[in-house]
Amino acid sequence: QVQLVESGGGLVQPGGSLTLSCAASGILFSNYVMGWYRQAPGKERELVATISSGTSLNYADSVKGRFTISRDNAKNTVYLQLNSLKPEDTAVYYCNAFRRIPNYNYWGQGTQVTVSS
């Protein structure tokens, strides 16, 4: 059974920082592209960042220079460091595991990030 379990969300003031973690089980972690997506109220889910098995990185323009994605294959865990947070970063953040061939796509349950003073 595949599980992606996110943690680390919470309430933070503008300009603050958070670190999100996603622990994966039930998959061969190193074979998957891992990603973080987010969904704000009334909006569609959007890409935040991805990291390939070879550590190739991809970021949404809105988070470049502020967020950092990383992975630890020994711990089956992907991280998202969120710095210089803005109110518009408020959303539920979802962990994703994707493999193209064969095609597998898994989601975590999400963790809430709220940026407010």
C-alpha positions as CSV (number, residue, x, y, z in Angstrom):
1,Q,0.0,0.0,0.0
2,V,1.4,3.4,-1.1
3,Q,1.4,6.2,1.5
4,L,2.6,9.7,1.3
5,V,2.4,11.5,4.6
6,E,3.0,15.2,4.8
7,S,3.9,17.1,7.9
8,G,5.2,20.5,8.9
9,G,2.3,22.8,7.9
10,G,1.0,25.5,10.2
11,L,0.3,29.2,10.8
12,V,3.2,31.6,10.1
13,Q,3.5,35.3,9.9
14,P,4.5,37.0,6.5
15,G,8.2,36.8,6.0
16,G,8.4,33.6,8.1
17,S,9.6,30.1,7.2
18,L,8.3,26.6,7.4
19,T,9.7,23.2,6.4
20,L,7.3,20.6,5.0
21,S,8.2,16.9,4.9
22,C,6.7,14.0,3.0
23,A,7.5,10.5,4.0
24,A,6.8,7.9,1.4
25,S,6.2,4.2,1.8
26,G,5.1,1.4,-0.5
27,I,7.1,2.6,-3.5
28,L,10.7,2.4,-4.7
29,F,11.2,6.0,-3.8
30,S,14.4,6.6,-5.8
31,N,12.5,5.8,-9.0
32,Y,10.0,8.5,-8.7
33,V,9.8,12.2,-9.5
34,M,8.7,13.8,-6.2
35,G,6.8,17.0,-6.1
36,W,4.9,19.6,-4.1
37,Y,1.6,21.1,-5.3
38,R,-0.7,23.5,-3.6
39,Q,-4.4,24.4,-3.7
40,A,-5.8,27.6,-2.4
41,P,-9.5,28.1,-1.7
42,G,-11.4,28.5,-4.9
43,K,-8.4,27.8,-7.0
44,E,-7.1,24.9,-9.0
45,R,-4.2,22.8,-7.7
46,E,-0.9,24.1,-9.0
47,L,2.7,23.0,-9.2
48,V,5.1,24.3,-6.6
49,A,8.2,22.3,-7.2
50,T,9.5,19.0,-8.4
51,I,12.7,17.0,-8.0
52,S,13.6,14.1,-10.2
53,S,15.4,10.9,-9.2
54,G,18.5,12.5,-10.6
55,T,17.9,15.7,-8.5
56,S,16.8,17.8,-11.5
57,L,14.8,20.7,-10.0
58,N,11.8,22.6,-11.3
59,Y,10.0,25.5,-9.6
60,A,6.9,27.6,-10.2
61,D,7.9,31.2,-11.0
62,S,6.0,32.4,-8.0
63,V,8.2,30.5,-5.6
64,K,11.6,30.7,-7.3
65,G,14.3,32.1,-4.9
66,R,12.0,31.5,-1.8
67,F,11.3,27.8,-1.8
68,T,13.7,24.9,-2.0
69,I,12.8,21.3,-2.7
70,S,15.2,18.5,-1.7
71,R,15.0,14.7,-1.2
72,D,16.7,12.1,0.9
73,N,16.4,8.7,-0.8
74,A,17.8,6.9,2.2
75,K,14.9,8.2,4.3
76,N,12.3,8.0,1.5
77,T,11.5,11.6,2.2
78,V,11.1,14.8,0.2
79,Y,11.2,18.3,1.8
80,L,10.1,21.7,0.9
81,Q,11.7,24.7,2.6
82,L,9.5,27.7,2.5
83,N,11.1,31.1,3.1
84,S,9.9,34.7,2.9
85,L,6.4,33.5,3.0
86,K,3.6,35.7,1.7
87,P,-0.2,35.6,2.4
88,E,-0.7,34.4,-1.2
89,D,1.3,31.2,-0.3
90,T,-1.7,30.2,1.9
91,A,-2.9,26.9,0.6
92,V,-3.1,23.2,1.3
93,Y,0.2,21.7,0.2
94,Y,0.2,18.2,-1.4
95,C,3.0,15.8,-1.9
96,N,3.1,13.9,-5.2
97,A,5.0,10.8,-6.4
98,F,5.1,10.3,-10.2
99,R,6.6,7.7,-12.4
100,R,6.2,7.9,-16.2
101,I,7.0,4.3,-17.3
102,P,5.1,2.5,-16.0
103,N,2.6,5.3,-15.2
104,Y,2.0,5.8,-11.5
105,N,0.8,8.9,-9.8
106,Y,0.2,9.1,-6.0
107,W,-0.9,11.9,-3.7
108,G,-0.6,12.7,0.0
109,Q,-3.5,13.9,2.1
110,G,-2.2,17.5,2.2
111,T,-1.0,19.8,4.9
112,Q,-2.3,23.3,5.5
113,V,0.0,26.3,5.3
114,T,-1.5,29.6,6.5
115,V,0.4,32.9,6.2
116,S,-1.2,35.6,8.2
117,S,-0.4,38.3,10.7
